[in-house]
């Protein structure tokens, strides 16, 4: 063997025979000693210097991992010789693969079968080796082509994701701008409407415009508690929510508890026939309540329900002012203090009951 070995391309009848075997090997997987063989094909036939002929078979194999699993994209490539037409010896060749180091990117020549009793795991002759290198070049060209296809697909995927991300970012920016415009419009044109569902006529619920965010300011349990010569004293619980339809909790301590004053009854203010004056008072009242809400949130964003917060009032000119203890306002401040004590006592009673 060696110097005078040469390659015969298979004739049609031989090729049909090996294609039938290749079809059996590739479509119906064969497992030999835990090794799966598929894609067997005849690369060519050799006449050796001793006159014998052998077929060079190329194939892919999958060997189990340490955990015993088979990964179908981790095939390795082998080639070997069997006597011409002796496809029945393919099984014996594959059965001898244990311990041979195989690779993913080149064909490994694993030996030659002379007959069913003489299987030699030997290196190829120089002539056969040239064709093993040919097989490897074909394989590496195929790998390179697949790599380029993968890179192209990956690039297309990344480009598509980039375009999709840009579209989403643009849509998000447009939606956020539309939302900001809507909230700004809400603040510029605030509303305050009665949404009462209480069984008590003197207890009212309102939805108004949050003058900080433009969202919905919930004014719950609003009640006229007292009055002096100039002011009507109200208490309420305030919280804010993005939408009027958001789920609402009904409990004694939902929202920031506040006490504040108005120059007349709220119902009369909302019924004012002068639109400009009515809107001025609505804006001032909602600003007072919004400030009172945000000024009395705890650092963690929760409502400060420890006391009834005095947040000031709106005067007869529609201006916001703080309540200041003075001789002139002594009666008003005493009434506010009384309401704060009542709130604290009721809160303590609820807490004692819950213990």
HUVEN-V430639 format. One line per field, one symbol per residue. phi: phi as a letter, one per 20 degrees, with the letter a starting at -180 (. if undefined). psi: psi as a letter, one per 20 degrees, with the letter a starting at -180 (. if undefined). burial: I if it has 24 or more other C-alpha atoms within 12 Angstrom, else O. A space follows every 10 residues. Layout:
BEGIN
phi: ???
psi: ???
burial: ???
END
This chain:
BEGIN
phi: .pfdfbedff ffffffffff fffffeedfd dclmdedbmf beercddefe nfdcdeddbd ccdfffened dfddfddcba dcggneffeg fffffefgne edcedbedfd pceeafdcdd ecffffffff ffffgfffff ffffffffff ffffffffff ffffffffff ffffffffff ffffffffcf cbcfcgcffd feddccdcef fednedeedd mfbfdabcfd cdedcadcbc bfcfeffced bfddoefccb ccfbffgfff egeegfffff fffffffgff fffffcefge nefedfceee dnbdefende beedfbgfdf ffffffffff ffgfffffff fffff
psi: qehjqrpppq rghgghghhg ghghhhhoqp poljppprkp qphrpporhj iqqqpopqrq qpqqrhijqp oijkqrprqr qqqpimiiig ghghijipip pqrijqpppi apphaiinoo nrqrrgghhh hghggggggh hgggghgggg hgggghgggg hggggggggg ggggghghgg gghhhghhmq qoqpkpjqip hjpqpqpapo igijbpopoq kppohrqbhh qppqqrpprq qhqhjqpppo rhlorppqpr qqirqhhhgh jpiogghghg hgggghgghg ghghikqrhj irpojhropo jbrpaijjqp qqppprhhkg gghhhghghh ggggghghgg hhhi.
burial: OOOOIIIOOI OOOOIOOIIO IIOOIOOOII OOOOIIIIII IIIIIIIIOO OOIIIIIIII IIIOOOOOOO OOOOIIIIII IIIIIIIOII IIIIIIIOOO OOOOOIIIII IIIIOOOOIO IOOIIOIIIO IIOOIIOOIO OOOOOOOOOO OOOOOOOOOO OOOOOOOOOO OOOOOOOOOO OOIOOIIOOI IIIOOOOOOO OOOIIIIIII IIIIIIIIII IIIIIIIOOO IIIIIIIIII IOOOOOOOOO OOIIIIIIII IIIIIIIOII OOOOOOOIII IIIIIIIIII IIIIIIIOOO OOIIIIIIII IIIIIOOIOI OOIOOOOOOO OIIOIIIOII OOIOOOOOOO OOOOO
END
